[in-house]
Amino acid sequence: MTCNGKIYVGQVGVMFEVSTWVQGCPPVDWSAATSTTLIVMLPDKRIKTFNATVSSDNQTLTYITTNASDLPLSGIYKLQAHVMGAGYDAYGETVNFTVYERFA
């Protein structure tokens, strides 16, 4: 039910798409990566890690929430991409997003 709108506590089906391409840099192909995750810091500072899929462009990581426990609290979350493979261990820039209480 969210299309560029608010995200609510416990919401299932929220899609996170994180581009790993940096303007001015050559694109990196993550298709051979051994680990592609989105690291999320909850408002209470706990860390969750979600296994992300690499999109067909080999530069975008995607995760769709599947459990109410994926987004358990209201507040400001921090998200960072993390990709590992032979000879690299790469982190993306940190971004913030807000999760709201239902009926807010």
KEPAVEX-140708 format. One line per field, with one value per residue (C-alpha): chain; residue number from 1; x, y, z. Coordinates in Angstrom, 1 decimal, always signed. Layout:
// KEPAVEX-140708
c c(A, ...)
k c(NUM, ...)
px c(X, ...)
py c(Y, ...)
pz c(Z, ...)
END
This chain:
// KEPAVEX-140708
c c(A, A, A, A, A, A, A, A, A, A, A, A, A, A, A, A, A, A, A, A, A, A, A, A, A, A, A, A, A, A, A, A, A, A, A, A, A, A, A, A, A, A, A, A, A, A, A, A, A, A, A, A, A, A, A, A, A, A, A, A, A, A, A, A, A, A, A, A, A, A, A, A, A, A, A, A, A, A, A, A, A, A, A, A, A, A, A, A, A, A, A, A, A, A, A, A, A, A, A, A, A, A, A, A)
k c(1, 2, 3, 4, 5, 6, 7, 8, 9, 10, 11, 12, 13, 14, 15, 16, 17, 18, 19, 20, 21, 22, 23, 24, 25, 26, 27, 28, 29, 30, 31, 32, 33, 34, 35, 36, 37, 38, 39, 40, 41, 42, 43, 44, 45, 46, 47, 48, 49, 50, 51, 52, 53, 54, 55, 56, 57, 58, 59, 60, 61, 62, 63, 64, 65, 66, 67, 68, 69, 70, 71, 72, 73, 74, 75, 76, 77, 78, 79, 80, 81, 82, 83, 84, 85, 86, 87, 88, 89, 90, 91, 92, 93, 94, 95, 96, 97, 98, 99, 100, 101, 102, 103, 104)
px c(+0.0, +3.0, +4.2, +6.7, +4.6, +5.0, +6.4, +4.6, +5.7, +5.3, +4.6, +5.2, +6.0, +8.1, +10.7, +14.1, +16.1, +19.7, +21.7, +25.5, +26.5, +28.3, +28.1, +31.4, +32.6, +32.5, +29.7, +30.6, +29.2, +28.2, +27.0, +30.0, +29.5, +29.5, +27.4, +24.9, +23.2, +21.4, +22.5, +19.8, +20.2, +16.9, +16.0, +17.1, +20.6, +20.1, +21.4, +19.5, +21.0, +18.8, +20.0, +19.5, +19.2, +21.3, +19.0, +19.4, +21.6, +24.1, +24.3, +21.1, +20.4, +16.8, +15.1, +11.3, +10.1, +8.6, +7.9, +6.3, +9.5, +11.6, +10.4, +9.5, +9.8, +8.8, +11.5, +14.5, +16.4, +19.8, +20.5, +23.8, +24.6, +27.3, +28.8, +31.5, +33.4, +36.8, +39.2, +36.6, +34.5, +32.5, +30.1, +27.7, +26.7, +24.4, +20.8, +18.0, +14.4, +11.5, +9.0, +5.8, +3.3, +0.1, -2.6, +0.1)
py c(+0.0, +2.3, +3.9, +6.6, +7.2, +6.6, +3.3, +1.9, -0.4, -4.0, -3.3, -6.2, -5.7, -2.6, -2.6, -1.2, -0.6, +0.6, +1.8, +1.1, +3.2, +6.5, +9.3, +9.9, +6.4, +3.4, +0.9, -2.1, -5.5, -7.3, -10.5, -12.5, -11.2, -13.8, -11.7, -8.8, -7.4, -4.3, -3.4, -1.6, +0.2, +0.4, +3.5, +1.6, +1.1, -2.7, -3.9, -6.1, -7.6, -8.4, -10.6, -8.5, -9.7, -8.1, -6.7, -7.4, -4.3, -5.9, -2.6, -2.4, -4.3, -5.1, -6.4, -6.6, -6.9, -10.3, -10.2, -7.7, -8.0, -6.5, -3.0, -3.4, +0.2, +3.7, +6.2, +6.9, +4.0, +4.0, +1.7, +0.8, -1.6, -4.1, -6.2, -8.8, -10.9, -12.2, -9.3, -6.7, -5.8, -2.7, -0.5, +2.1, +5.5, +5.5, +6.8, +7.4, +6.6, +7.0, +4.3, +5.6, +4.2, +3.0, +5.7, +8.4)
pz c(+0.0, +0.1, -3.1, -2.2, +0.9, +4.6, +5.9, +9.0, +11.9, +10.9, +7.3, +5.0, +1.3, +1.6, -1.2, -0.6, -3.8, -3.2, -6.2, -5.7, -8.7, -7.8, -10.3, -12.0, -11.3, -13.6, -12.8, -10.8, -11.6, -8.4, -10.1, -8.7, -5.2, -2.4, -0.1, -0.8, +2.3, +3.5, +7.0, +9.0, +12.3, +14.2, +16.2, +19.4, +17.8, +17.3, +13.9, +11.5, +8.3, +5.3, +2.4, -0.7, -4.3, -7.1, -9.8, -13.5, -13.9, -11.5, -9.6, -7.5, -4.3, -3.5, -0.4, +0.3, +3.9, +4.5, +8.3, +10.6, +12.7, +9.8, +10.9, +14.5, +15.8, +14.9, +14.4, +12.2, +10.7, +9.0, +6.0, +4.4, +1.5, +2.0, -0.8, -0.4, -2.9, -3.9, -3.2, -2.0, +1.0, -0.1, +2.0, +0.5, +1.8, +4.8, +4.3, +6.7, +6.5, +8.9, +10.1, +11.6, +14.1, +12.5, +12.4, +12.2)
END
